[in-house]
Amino acid sequence: MSEETSKSGQIRKHIAIGGLVEIVQKADQRSGALTEGYVKRILTNSPNHPHGIKVMLDTGEVGRVKIIHDEE
């Protein structure tokens, strides 16, 4: 499995508290602008979501995960 497909922002178990991710906020959905930050809380309860798992960053920003950065 390649690096890009190994971790999906659509699967809750791939996202860790304190992990570095890039999210798209509600206001940026049309433009697709991404915001980078560290996960403070996971807001989606279901194990997966087709548009990405909703999280809150340590800065308080909320959005759906598009990219998960590996901590290696």
PDB file of N, H, CA, C and O in Angstrom:
ATOM      1  N   MET A   1       0.836  -1.170   0.000  1.00  0.00           N
ATOM      2  CA  MET A   1       0.000   0.000   0.000  1.00  0.00           C
ATOM      3  C   MET A   1       0.889   1.244   0.000  1.00  0.00           C
ATOM      4  O   MET A   1       1.871   1.300   0.740  1.00  0.00           O
ATOM      5  N   SER A   2       0.553   2.244  -0.825  1.00  0.00           N
ATOM      6  H   SER A   2      -0.245   2.199  -1.427  1.00  0.00           H
ATOM      7  CA  SER A   2       1.373   3.445  -0.912  1.00  0.00           C
ATOM      8  C   SER A   2       1.104   4.374   0.266  1.00  0.00           C
ATOM      9  O   SER A   2       0.104   4.224   0.969  1.00  0.00           O
ATOM     10  N   GLU A   3       2.006   5.340   0.478  1.00  0.00           N
ATOM     11  H   GLU A   3       2.817   5.462  -0.093  1.00  0.00           H
ATOM     12  CA  GLU A   3       1.869   6.296   1.580  1.00  0.00           C
ATOM     13  C   GLU A   3       0.562   7.082   1.495  1.00  0.00           C
ATOM     14  O   GLU A   3      -0.088   7.317   2.514  1.00  0.00           O
ATOM     15  N   GLU A   4       0.167   7.495   0.267  1.00  0.00           N
ATOM     16  H   GLU A   4       0.694   7.305  -0.561  1.00  0.00           H
ATOM     17  CA  GLU A   4      -1.020   8.331   0.110  1.00  0.00           C
ATOM     18  C   GLU A   4      -2.299   7.588   0.488  1.00  0.00           C
ATOM     19  O   GLU A   4      -3.221   8.190   1.039  1.00  0.00           O
ATOM     20  N   THR A   5      -2.365   6.303   0.204  1.00  0.00           N
ATOM     21  H   THR A   5      -1.616   5.814  -0.243  1.00  0.00           H
ATOM     22  CA  THR A   5      -3.597   5.566   0.456  1.00  0.00           C
ATOM     23  C   THR A   5      -3.588   4.842   1.795  1.00  0.00           C
ATOM     24  O   THR A   5      -4.607   4.273   2.186  1.00  0.00           O
ATOM     25  N   SER A   6      -2.461   4.848   2.510  1.00  0.00           N
ATOM     26  H   SER A   6      -1.633   5.310   2.192  1.00  0.00           H
ATOM     27  CA  SER A   6      -2.385   4.097   3.752  1.00  0.00           C
ATOM     28  C   SER A   6      -3.208   4.735   4.872  1.00  0.00           C
ATOM     29  O   SER A   6      -3.768   4.021   5.704  1.00  0.00           O
ATOM     30  N   LYS A   7      -3.290   6.067   4.907  1.00  0.00           N
ATOM     31  H   LYS A   7      -2.835   6.647   4.231  1.00  0.00           H
ATOM     32  CA  LYS A   7      -4.069   6.741   5.942  1.00  0.00           C
ATOM     33  C   LYS A   7      -5.049   7.695   5.296  1.00  0.00           C
ATOM     34  O   LYS A   7      -4.667   8.603   4.558  1.00  0.00           O
ATOM     35  N   SER A   8      -6.323   7.473   5.588  1.00  0.00           N
ATOM     36  H   SER A   8      -6.634   6.736   6.187  1.00  0.00           H
ATOM     37  CA  SER A   8      -7.372   8.290   5.001  1.00  0.00           C
ATOM     38  C   SER A   8      -8.014   9.171   6.062  1.00  0.00           C
ATOM     39  O   SER A   8      -8.264   8.719   7.179  1.00  0.00           O
ATOM     40  N   GLY A   9      -8.280  10.423   5.719  1.00  0.00           N
ATOM     41  H   GLY A   9      -8.077  10.790   4.812  1.00  0.00           H
ATOM     42  CA  GLY A   9      -8.979  11.330   6.610  1.00  0.00           C
ATOM     43  C   GLY A   9     -10.437  10.979   6.773  1.00  0.00           C
ATOM     44  O   GLY A   9     -11.151  11.603   7.557  1.00  0.00           O
ATOM     45  N   GLN A  10     -10.890   9.957   6.017  1.00  0.00           N
ATOM     46  H   GLN A  10     -10.309   9.450   5.380  1.00  0.00           H
ATOM     47  CA  GLN A  10     -12.275   9.510   6.101  1.00  0.00           C
ATOM     48  C   GLN A  10     -12.468   8.425   7.158  1.00  0.00           C
ATOM     49  O   GLN A  10     -13.604   8.059   7.459  1.00  0.00           O
ATOM     50  N   ILE A  11     -11.384   7.908   7.723  1.00  0.00           N
ATOM     51  H   ILE A  11     -10.461   8.205   7.478  1.00  0.00           H
ATOM     52  CA  ILE A  11     -11.459   6.807   8.688  1.00  0.00           C
ATOM     53  C   ILE A  11     -10.990   7.298  10.051  1.00  0.00           C
ATOM     54  O   ILE A  11      -9.850   7.738  10.200  1.00  0.00           O
ATOM     55  N   ARG A  12     -11.877   7.220  11.050  1.00  0.00           N
ATOM     56  H   ARG A  12     -12.803   6.862  10.929  1.00  0.00           H
ATOM     57  CA  ARG A  12     -11.635   7.795  12.372  1.00  0.00           C
ATOM     58  C   ARG A  12     -10.407   7.215  13.073  1.00  0.00           C
ATOM     59  O   ARG A  12      -9.668   7.945  13.733  1.00  0.00           O
ATOM     60  N   LYS A  13     -10.187   5.906  12.934  1.00  0.00           N
ATOM     61  H   LYS A  13     -10.788   5.313  12.398  1.00  0.00           H
ATOM     62  CA  LYS A  13      -9.074   5.276  13.659  1.00  0.00           C
ATOM     63  C   LYS A  13      -7.700   5.696  13.135  1.00  0.00           C
ATOM     64  O   LYS A  13      -6.690   5.451  13.794  1.00  0.00           O
ATOM     65  N   HIS A  14      -7.648   6.325  11.956  1.00  0.00           N
ATOM     66  H   HIS A  14      -8.469   6.524  11.420  1.00  0.00           H
ATOM     67  CA  HIS A  14      -6.378   6.811  11.402  1.00  0.00           C
ATOM     68  C   HIS A  14      -5.959   8.147  12.003  1.00  0.00           C
ATOM     69  O   HIS A  14      -4.827   8.590  11.804  1.00  0.00           O
ATOM     70  N   ILE A  15      -6.865   8.793  12.739  1.00  0.00           N
ATOM     71  H   ILE A  15      -7.784   8.434  12.900  1.00  0.00           H
ATOM     72  CA  ILE A  15      -6.601  10.124  13.284  1.00  0.00           C
ATOM     73  C   ILE A  15      -6.311  10.012  14.769  1.00  0.00           C
ATOM     74  O   ILE A  15      -7.082   9.408  15.515  1.00  0.00           O
ATOM     75  N   ALA A  16      -5.192  10.598  15.202  1.00  0.00           N
ATOM     76  H   ALA A  16      -4.565  11.088  14.596  1.00  0.00           H
ATOM     77  CA  ALA A  16      -4.790  10.533  16.606  1.00  0.00           C
ATOM     78  C   ALA A  16      -4.811  11.926  17.223  1.00  0.00           C
ATOM     79  O   ALA A  16      -4.485  12.913  16.563  1.00  0.00           O
ATOM     80  N   ILE A  17      -5.196  11.995  18.490  1.00  0.00           N
ATOM     81  H   ILE A  17      -5.461  11.193  19.026  1.00  0.00           H
ATOM     82  CA  ILE A  17      -5.129  13.259  19.224  1.00  0.00           C
ATOM     83  C   ILE A  17      -3.661  13.696  19.243  1.00  0.00           C
ATOM     84  O   ILE A  17      -2.776  12.898  19.551  1.00  0.00           O
ATOM     85  N   GLY A  18      -3.413  14.952  18.917  1.00  0.00           N
ATOM     86  H   GLY A  18      -4.132  15.600  18.666  1.00  0.00           H
ATOM     87  CA  GLY A  18      -2.047  15.466  18.868  1.00  0.00           C
ATOM     88  C   GLY A  18      -1.367  15.251  17.526  1.00  0.00           C
ATOM     89  O   GLY A  18      -0.244  15.714  17.323  1.00  0.00           O
ATOM     90  N   GLY A  19      -2.030  14.556  16.602  1.00  0.00           N
ATOM     91  H   GLY A  19      -2.943  14.180  16.767  1.00  0.00           H
ATOM     92  CA  GLY A  19      -1.456  14.300  15.287  1.00  0.00           C
ATOM     93  C   GLY A  19      -1.545  15.519  14.379  1.00  0.00           C
ATOM     94  O   GLY A  19      -2.469  16.323  14.496  1.00  0.00           O
ATOM     95  N   LEU A  20      -0.582  15.651  13.475  1.00  0.00           N
ATOM     96  H   LEU A  20       0.169  14.998  13.380  1.00  0.00           H
ATOM     97  CA  LEU A  20      -0.550  16.763  12.519  1.00  0.00           C
ATOM     98  C   LEU A  20      -1.412  16.421  11.309  1.00  0.00           C
ATOM     99  O   LEU A  20      -1.205  15.398  10.656  1.00  0.00           O
ATOM    100  N   VAL A  21      -2.382  17.288  11.017  1.00  0.00           N
ATOM    101  H   VAL A  21      -2.551  18.119  11.548  1.00  0.00           H
ATOM    102  CA  VAL A  21      -3.308  17.067   9.902  1.00  0.00           C
ATOM    103  C   VAL A  21      -3.533  18.373   9.147  1.00  0.00           C
ATOM    104  O   VAL A  21      -3.161  19.452   9.606  1.00  0.00           O
ATOM    105  N   GLU A  22      -4.151  18.243   7.976  1.00  0.00           N
ATOM    106  H   GLU A  22      -4.453  17.366   7.603  1.00  0.00           H
ATOM    107  CA  GLU A  22      -4.628  19.410   7.237  1.00  0.00           C
ATOM    108  C   GLU A  22      -6.123  19.243   7.074  1.00  0.00           C
ATOM    109  O   GLU A  22      -6.599  18.190   6.649  1.00  0.00           O
ATOM    110  N   ILE A  23      -6.873  20.304   7.419  1.00  0.00           N
ATOM    111  H   ILE A  23      -6.486  21.160   7.764  1.00  0.00           H
ATOM    112  CA  ILE A  23      -8.326  20.258   7.353  1.00  0.00           C
ATOM    113  C   ILE A  23      -8.841  21.298   6.375  1.00  0.00           C
ATOM    114  O   ILE A  23      -8.144  22.255   6.038  1.00  0.00           O
ATOM    115  N   VAL A  24     -10.088  21.095   5.918  1.00  0.00           N
ATOM    116  H   VAL A  24     -10.655  20.318   6.191  1.00  0.00           H
ATOM    117  CA  VAL A  24     -10.787  22.127   5.163  1.00  0.00           C
ATOM    118  C   VAL A  24     -11.922  22.603   6.063  1.00  0.00           C
ATOM    119  O   VAL A  24     -12.753  21.809   6.503  1.00  0.00           O
ATOM    120  N   GLN A  25     -11.946  23.910   6.331  1.00  0.00           N
ATOM    121  H   GLN A  25     -11.271  24.555   5.973  1.00  0.00           H
ATOM    122  CA  GLN A  25     -12.992  24.495   7.162  1.00  0.00           C
ATOM    123  C   GLN A  25     -14.241  24.727   6.319  1.00  0.00           C
ATOM    124  O   GLN A  25     -14.160  24.801   5.093  1.00  0.00           O
ATOM    125  N   LYS A  26     -15.396  24.842   6.973  1.00  0.00           N
ATOM    126  H   LYS A  26     -15.462  24.782   7.969  1.00  0.00           H
ATOM    127  CA  LYS A  26     -16.674  25.031   6.288  1.00  0.00           C
ATOM    128  C   LYS A  26     -16.610  26.216   5.313  1.00  0.00           C
ATOM    129  O   LYS A  26     -17.073  26.107   4.178  1.00  0.00           O
ATOM    130  N   ALA A  27     -16.048  27.326   5.745  1.00  0.00           N
ATOM    131  H   ALA A  27     -15.672  27.414   6.668  1.00  0.00           H
ATOM    132  CA  ALA A  27     -15.985  28.524   4.898  1.00  0.00           C
ATOM    133  C   ALA A  27     -15.059  28.341   3.700  1.00  0.00           C
ATOM    134  O   ALA A  27     -15.179  29.069   2.714  1.00  0.00           O
ATOM    135  N   ASP A  28     -14.137  27.379   3.770  1.00  0.00           N
ATOM    136  H   ASP A  28     -14.041  26.788   4.571  1.00  0.00           H
ATOM    137  CA  ASP A  28     -13.154  27.159   2.701  1.00  0.00           C
ATOM    138  C   ASP A  28     -13.498  25.981   1.802  1.00  0.00           C
ATOM    139  O   ASP A  28     -12.686  25.597   0.960  1.00  0.00           O
ATOM    140  N   GLN A  29     -14.684  25.397   1.959  1.00  0.00           N
ATOM    141  H   GLN A  29     -15.344  25.709   2.642  1.00  0.00           H
ATOM    142  CA  GLN A  29     -15.016  24.210   1.171  1.00  0.00           C
ATOM    143  C   GLN A  29     -15.023  24.484  -0.327  1.00  0.00           C
ATOM    144  O   GLN A  29     -14.577  23.644  -1.108  1.00  0.00           O
ATOM    145  N   ARG A  30     -15.522  25.643  -0.739  1.00  0.00           N
ATOM    146  H   ARG A  30     -15.884  26.325  -0.104  1.00  0.00           H
ATOM    147  CA  ARG A  30     -15.562  25.963  -2.176  1.00  0.00           C
ATOM    148  C   ARG A  30     -14.163  26.150  -2.748  1.00  0.00           C
ATOM    149  O   ARG A  30     -13.864  25.655  -3.835  1.00  0.00           O
ATOM    150  N   SER A  31     -13.308  26.861  -2.022  1.00  0.00           N
ATOM    151  H   SER A  31     -13.551  27.263  -1.139  1.00  0.00           H
ATOM    152  CA  SER A  31     -11.955  27.127  -2.519  1.00  0.00           C
ATOM    153  C   SER A  31     -11.025  25.934  -2.299  1.00  0.00           C
ATOM    154  O   SER A  31     -10.046  25.762  -3.026  1.00  0.00           O
ATOM    155  N   GLY A  32     -11.337  25.108  -1.289  1.00  0.00           N
ATOM    156  H   GLY A  32     -12.132  25.248  -0.699  1.00  0.00           H
ATOM    157  CA  GLY A  32     -10.494  23.960  -0.980  1.00  0.00           C
ATOM    158  C   GLY A  32      -9.251  24.322  -0.192  1.00  0.00           C
ATOM    159  O   GLY A  32      -8.329  23.513  -0.084  1.00  0.00           O
ATOM    160  N   ALA A  33      -9.210  25.535   0.364  1.00  0.00           N
ATOM    161  H   ALA A  33      -9.958  26.193   0.277  1.00  0.00           H
ATOM    162  CA  ALA A  33      -8.051  25.979   1.147  1.00  0.00           C
ATOM    163  C   ALA A  33      -7.896  25.111   2.391  1.00  0.00           C
ATOM    164  O   ALA A  33      -8.862  24.874   3.116  1.00  0.00           O
ATOM    165  N   LEU A  34      -6.675  24.639   2.631  1.00  0.00           N
ATOM    166  H   LEU A  34      -5.890  24.832   2.042  1.00  0.00           H
ATOM    167  CA  LEU A  34      -6.410  23.765   3.766  1.00  0.00           C
ATOM    168  C   LEU A  34      -5.750  24.521   4.909  1.00  0.00           C
ATOM    169  O   LEU A  34      -4.987  25.462   4.695  1.00  0.00           O
ATOM    170  N   THR A  35      -6.062  24.090   6.128  1.00  0.00           N
ATOM    171  H   THR A  35      -6.682  23.325   6.301  1.00  0.00           H
ATOM    172  CA  THR A  35      -5.476  24.659   7.339  1.00  0.00           C
ATOM    173  C   THR A  35      -4.737  23.547   8.059  1.00  0.00           C
ATOM    174  O   THR A  35      -5.308  22.487   8.321  1.00  0.00           O
ATOM    175  N   GLU A  36      -3.472  23.779   8.382  1.00  0.00           N
ATOM    176  H   GLU A  36      -3.008  24.640   8.170  1.00  0.00           H
ATOM    177  CA  GLU A  36      -2.663  22.761   9.047  1.00  0.00           C
ATOM    178  C   GLU A  36      -2.675  22.986  10.556  1.00  0.00           C
ATOM    179  O   GLU A  36      -2.672  24.124  11.025  1.00  0.00           O
ATOM    180  N   GLY A  37      -2.690  21.892  11.306  1.00  0.00           N
ATOM    181  H   GLY A  37      -2.692  20.968  10.925  1.00  0.00           H
ATOM    182  CA  GLY A  37      -2.650  22.011  12.756  1.00  0.00           C
ATOM    183  C   GLY A  37      -2.650  20.658  13.428  1.00  0.00           C
ATOM    184  O   GLY A  37      -2.663  19.615  12.775  1.00  0.00           O
ATOM    185  N   TYR A  38      -2.634  20.699  14.759  1.00  0.00           N
ATOM    186  H   TYR A  38      -2.623  21.547  15.290  1.00  0.00           H
ATOM    187  CA  TYR A  38      -2.612  19.479  15.562  1.00  0.00           C
ATOM    188  C   TYR A  38      -4.001  19.202  16.133  1.00  0.00           C
ATOM    189  O   TYR A  38      -4.676  20.117  16.604  1.00  0.00           O
ATOM    190  N   VAL A  39      -4.422  17.948  16.091  1.00  0.00           N
ATOM    191  H   VAL A  39      -3.873  17.205  15.708  1.00  0.00           H
ATOM    192  CA  VAL A  39      -5.759  17.550  16.532  1.00  0.00           C
ATOM    193  C   VAL A  39      -5.882  17.680  18.053  1.00  0.00           C
ATOM    194  O   VAL A  39      -5.086  17.122  18.809  1.00  0.00           O
ATOM    195  N   LYS A  40      -6.897  18.429  18.478  1.00  0.00           N
ATOM    196  H   LYS A  40      -7.544  18.883  17.865  1.00  0.00           H
ATOM    197  CA  LYS A  40      -7.209  18.563  19.906  1.00  0.00           C
ATOM    198  C   LYS A  40      -8.348  17.622  20.280  1.00  0.00           C
ATOM    199  O   LYS A  40      -8.293  16.940  21.303  1.00  0.00           O
ATOM    200  N   ARG A  41      -9.394  17.593  19.428  1.00  0.00           N
ATOM    201  H   ARG A  41      -9.438  18.147  18.597  1.00  0.00           H
ATOM    202  CA  ARG A  41     -10.557  16.726  19.668  1.00  0.00           C
ATOM    203  C   ARG A  41     -11.044  16.145  18.346  1.00  0.00           C
ATOM    204  O   ARG A  41     -10.942  16.785  17.299  1.00  0.00           O
ATOM    205  N   ILE A  42     -11.575  14.923  18.405  1.00  0.00           N
ATOM    206  H   ILE A  42     -11.657  14.403  19.255  1.00  0.00           H
ATOM    207  CA  ILE A  42     -12.233  14.311  17.251  1.00  0.00           C
ATOM    208  C   ILE A  42     -13.725  14.476  17.480  1.00  0.00           C
ATOM    209  O   ILE A  42     -14.259  14.000  18.481  1.00  0.00           O
ATOM    210  N   LEU A  43     -14.405  15.155  16.546  1.00  0.00           N
ATOM    211  H   LEU A  43     -13.970  15.542  15.733  1.00  0.00           H
ATOM    212  CA  LEU A  43     -15.814  15.501  16.732  1.00  0.00           C
ATOM    213  C   LEU A  43     -16.782  14.517  16.078  1.00  0.00           C
ATOM    214  O   LEU A  43     -17.947  14.456  16.472  1.00  0.00           O
ATOM    215  N   THR A  44     -16.332  13.752  15.095  1.00  0.00           N
ATOM    216  H   THR A  44     -15.386  13.802  14.775  1.00  0.00           H
ATOM    217  CA  THR A  44     -17.188  12.761  14.433  1.00  0.00           C
ATOM    218  C   THR A  44     -17.182  11.476  15.246  1.00  0.00           C
ATOM    219  O   THR A  44     -16.116  10.946  15.560  1.00  0.00           O
ATOM    220  N   ASN A  45     -18.360  10.970  15.589  1.00  0.00           N
ATOM    221  H   ASN A  45     -19.226  11.401  15.334  1.00  0.00           H
ATOM    222  CA  ASN A  45     -18.464   9.746  16.381  1.00  0.00           C
ATOM    223  C   ASN A  45     -18.428   8.469  15.544  1.00  0.00           C
ATOM    224  O   ASN A  45     -17.975   7.430  16.023  1.00  0.00           O
ATOM    225  N   SER A  46     -18.905   8.539  14.293  1.00  0.00           N
ATOM    226  H   SER A  46     -19.274   9.383  13.905  1.00  0.00           H
ATOM    227  CA  SER A  46     -18.955   7.332  13.467  1.00  0.00           C
ATOM    228  C   SER A  46     -17.544   6.906  13.049  1.00  0.00           C
ATOM    229  O   SER A  46     -16.645   7.745  12.988  1.00  0.00           O
ATOM    230  N   PRO A  47     -17.334   5.616  12.759  1.00  0.00           N
ATOM    231  CA  PRO A  47     -15.993   5.125  12.405  1.00  0.00           C
ATOM    232  C   PRO A  47     -15.460   5.669  11.077  1.00  0.00           C
ATOM    233  O   PRO A  47     -14.250   5.667  10.849  1.00  0.00           O
ATOM    234  N   ASN A  48     -16.355   6.134  10.200  1.00  0.00           N
ATOM    235  H   ASN A  48     -17.338   6.135  10.385  1.00  0.00           H
ATOM    236  CA  ASN A  48     -15.896   6.740   8.945  1.00  0.00           C
ATOM    237  C   ASN A  48     -16.918   7.756   8.452  1.00  0.00           C
ATOM    238  O   ASN A  48     -18.072   7.755   8.881  1.00  0.00           O
ATOM    239  N   HIS A  49     -16.474   8.624   7.542  1.00  0.00           N
ATOM    240  H   HIS A  49     -15.537   8.624   7.194  1.00  0.00           H
ATOM    241  CA  HIS A  49     -17.343   9.653   6.967  1.00  0.00           C
ATOM    242  C   HIS A  49     -16.830   9.963   5.564  1.00  0.00           C
ATOM    243  O   HIS A  49     -15.632  10.181   5.382  1.00  0.00           O
ATOM    244  N   PRO A  50     -17.722   9.986   4.568  1.00  0.00           N
ATOM    245  CA  PRO A  50     -17.277  10.164   3.175  1.00  0.00           C
ATOM    246  C   PRO A  50     -16.602  11.497   2.877  1.00  0.00           C
ATOM    247  O   PRO A  50     -15.825  11.585   1.926  1.00  0.00           O
ATOM    248  N   HIS A  51     -16.878  12.542   3.666  1.00  0.00           N
ATOM    249  H   HIS A  51     -17.509  12.471   4.438  1.00  0.00           H
ATOM    250  CA  HIS A  51     -16.264  13.856   3.415  1.00  0.00           C
ATOM    251  C   HIS A  51     -15.092  14.141   4.343  1.00  0.00           C
ATOM    252  O   HIS A  51     -14.494  15.215   4.273  1.00  0.00           O
ATOM    253  N   GLY A  52     -14.761  13.201   5.204  1.00  0.00           N
ATOM    254  H   GLY A  52     -15.247  12.329   5.261  1.00  0.00           H
ATOM    255  CA  GLY A  52     -13.655  13.389   6.143  1.00  0.00           C
ATOM    256  C   GLY A  52     -14.166  13.494   7.570  1.00  0.00           C
ATOM    257  O   GLY A  52     -15.272  13.975   7.816  1.00  0.00           O
ATOM    258  N   ILE A  53     -13.352  13.040   8.494  1.00  0.00           N
ATOM    259  H   ILE A  53     -12.454  12.649   8.294  1.00  0.00           H
ATOM    260  CA  ILE A  53     -13.694  13.089   9.912  1.00  0.00           C
ATOM    261  C   ILE A  53     -13.552  14.532  10.400  1.00  0.00           C
ATOM    262  O   ILE A  53     -12.555  15.194  10.113  1.00  0.00           O
ATOM    263  N   LYS A  54     -14.559  15.015  11.143  1.00  0.00           N
ATOM    264  H   LYS A  54     -15.368  14.477  11.377  1.00  0.00           H
ATOM    265  CA  LYS A  54     -14.516  16.384  11.657  1.00  0.00           C
ATOM    266  C   LYS A  54     -13.700  16.421  12.944  1.00  0.00           C
ATOM    267  O   LYS A  54     -13.907  15.617  13.853  1.00  0.00           O
ATOM    268  N   VAL A  55     -12.767  17.372  13.001  1.00  0.00           N
ATOM    269  H   VAL A  55     -12.598  18.025  12.262  1.00  0.00           H
ATOM    270  CA  VAL A  55     -11.899  17.522  14.172  1.00  0.00           C
ATOM    271  C   VAL A  55     -11.809  18.983  14.581  1.00  0.00           C
ATOM    272  O   VAL A  55     -12.130  19.885  13.808  1.00  0.00           O
ATOM    273  N   MET A  56     -11.359  19.197  15.827  1.00  0.00           N
ATOM    274  H   MET A  56     -11.098  18.463  16.455  1.00  0.00           H
ATOM    275  CA  MET A  56     -11.012  20.533  16.296  1.00  0.00           C
ATOM    276  C   MET A  56      -9.507  20.563  16.481  1.00  0.00           C
ATOM    277  O   MET A  56      -8.930  19.678  17.113  1.00  0.00           O
ATOM    278  N   LEU A  57      -8.873  21.593  15.923  1.00  0.00           N
ATOM    279  H   LEU A  57      -9.341  22.312  15.410  1.00  0.00           H
ATOM    280  CA  LEU A  57      -7.429  21.755  16.071  1.00  0.00           C
ATOM    281  C   LEU A  57      -7.122  22.432  17.406  1.00  0.00           C
ATOM    282  O   LEU A  57      -8.016  22.976  18.054  1.00  0.00           O
ATOM    283  N   ASP A  58      -5.859  22.394  17.808  1.00  0.00           N
ATOM    284  H   ASP A  58      -5.133  21.952  17.281  1.00  0.00           H
ATOM    285  CA  ASP A  58      -5.462  23.020  19.071  1.00  0.00           C
ATOM    286  C   ASP A  58      -5.672  24.540  19.048  1.00  0.00           C
ATOM    287  O   ASP A  58      -5.669  25.182  20.099  1.00  0.00           O
ATOM    288  N   THR A  59      -5.852  25.113  17.858  1.00  0.00           N
ATOM    289  H   THR A  59      -5.854  24.592  17.005  1.00  0.00           H
ATOM    290  CA  THR A  59      -6.118  26.547  17.719  1.00  0.00           C
ATOM    291  C   THR A  59      -7.606  26.862  17.837  1.00  0.00           C
ATOM    292  O   THR A  59      -7.993  28.031  17.852  1.00  0.00           O
ATOM    293  N   GLY A  60      -8.450  25.818  17.921  1.00  0.00           N
ATOM    294  H   GLY A  60      -8.135  24.869  17.909  1.00  0.00           H
ATOM    295  CA  GLY A  60      -9.892  26.002  18.031  1.00  0.00           C
ATOM    296  C   GLY A  60     -10.620  25.933  16.698  1.00  0.00           C
ATOM    297  O   GLY A  60     -11.850  25.959  16.664  1.00  0.00           O
ATOM    298  N   GLU A  61      -9.872  25.844  15.594  1.00  0.00           N
ATOM    299  H   GLU A  61      -8.872  25.822  15.621  1.00  0.00           H
ATOM    300  CA  GLU A  61     -10.495  25.759  14.273  1.00  0.00           C
ATOM    301  C   GLU A  61     -11.088  24.368  14.075  1.00  0.00           C
ATOM    302  O   GLU A  61     -10.525  23.368  14.520  1.00  0.00           O
ATOM    303  N   VAL A  62     -12.246  24.323  13.392  1.00  0.00           N
ATOM    304  H   VAL A  62     -12.703  25.135  13.031  1.00  0.00           H
ATOM    305  CA  VAL A  62     -12.955  23.065  13.171  1.00  0.00           C
ATOM    306  C   VAL A  62     -13.072  22.822  11.677  1.00  0.00           C
ATOM    307  O   VAL A  62     -13.356  23.743  10.912  1.00  0.00           O
ATOM    308  N   GLY A  63     -12.852  21.576  11.262  1.00  0.00           N
ATOM    309  H   GLY A  63     -12.622  20.827  11.884  1.00  0.00           H
ATOM    310  CA  GLY A  63     -13.000  21.224   9.859  1.00  0.00           C
ATOM    311  C   GLY A  63     -12.852  19.732   9.656  1.00  0.00           C
ATOM    312  O   GLY A  63     -12.663  18.977  10.610  1.00  0.00           O
ATOM    313  N   ARG A  64     -12.941  19.316   8.404  1.00  0.00           N
ATOM    314  H   ARG A  64     -13.095  19.929   7.630  1.00  0.00           H
ATOM    315  CA  ARG A  64     -12.847  17.900   8.056  1.00  0.00           C
ATOM    316  C   ARG A  64     -11.439  17.569   7.567  1.00  0.00           C
ATOM    317  O   ARG A  64     -10.851  18.318   6.787  1.00  0.00           O
ATOM    318  N   VAL A  65     -10.908  16.448   8.031  1.00  0.00           N
ATOM    319  H   VAL A  65     -11.386  15.839   8.665  1.00  0.00           H
ATOM    320  CA  VAL A  65      -9.541  16.044   7.720  1.00  0.00           C
ATOM    321  C   VAL A  65      -9.416  15.650   6.253  1.00  0.00           C
ATOM    322  O   VAL A  65     -10.178  14.821   5.755  1.00  0.00           O
ATOM    323  N   LYS A  66      -8.455  16.248   5.575  1.00  0.00           N
ATOM    324  H   LYS A  66      -7.836  16.921   5.980  1.00  0.00           H
ATOM    325  CA  LYS A  66      -8.152  15.908   4.177  1.00  0.00           C
ATOM    326  C   LYS A  66      -6.813  15.215   4.058  1.00  0.00           C
ATOM    327  O   LYS A  66      -6.659  14.318   3.229  1.00  0.00           O
ATOM    328  N   ILE A  67      -5.825  15.613   4.877  1.00  0.00           N
ATOM    329  H   ILE A  67      -5.951  16.342   5.550  1.00  0.00           H
ATOM    330  CA  ILE A  67      -4.481  15.027   4.803  1.00  0.00           C
ATOM    331  C   ILE A  67      -3.999  14.728   6.213  1.00  0.00           C
ATOM    332  O   ILE A  67      -4.132  15.552   7.119  1.00  0.00           O
ATOM    333  N   ILE A  68      -3.432  13.527   6.387  1.00  0.00           N
ATOM    334  H   ILE A  68      -3.324  12.858   5.651  1.00  0.00           H
ATOM    335  CA  ILE A  68      -2.817  13.144   7.658  1.00  0.00           C
ATOM    336  C   ILE A  68      -1.319  13.052   7.426  1.00  0.00           C
ATOM    337  O   ILE A  68      -0.865  12.308   6.557  1.00  0.00           O
ATOM    338  N   HIS A  69      -0.552  13.803   8.198  1.00  0.00           N
ATOM    339  H   HIS A  69      -0.921  14.408   8.904  1.00  0.00           H
ATOM    340  CA  HIS A  69       0.904  13.764   8.082  1.00  0.00           C
ATOM    341  C   HIS A  69       1.445  12.683   9.008  1.00  0.00           C
ATOM    342  O   HIS A  69       1.069  12.614  10.179  1.00  0.00           O
ATOM    343  N   ASP A  70       2.320  11.848   8.485  1.00  0.00           N
ATOM    344  H   ASP A  70       2.625  11.904   7.535  1.00  0.00           H
ATOM    345  CA  ASP A  70       2.939  10.808   9.302  1.00  0.00           C
ATOM    346  C   ASP A  70       3.950  11.436  10.256  1.00  0.00           C
ATOM    347  O   ASP A  70       4.669  12.364   9.884  1.00  0.00           O
ATOM    348  N   GLU A  71       4.003  10.938  11.461  1.00  0.00           N
ATOM    349  H   GLU A  71       3.419  10.185  11.763  1.00  0.00           H
ATOM    350  CA  GLU A  71       4.903  11.454  12.499  1.00  0.00           C
ATOM    351  C   GLU A  71       6.172  10.607  12.558  1.00  0.00           C
ATOM    352  O   GLU A  71       6.518  10.086  13.619  1.00  0.00           O
ATOM    353  N   GLU A  72       6.859  10.465  11.443  1.00  0.00           N
ATOM    354  H   GLU A  72       6.578  10.888  10.582  1.00  0.00           H
ATOM    355  CA  GLU A  72       8.050   9.620  11.405  1.00  0.00           C
ATOM    356  C   GLU A  72       9.312  10.436  11.295  1.00  0.00           C
ATOM    357  O   GLU A  72      10.407   9.876  11.251  1.00  0.00           O
TER     358      GLU A  72
END
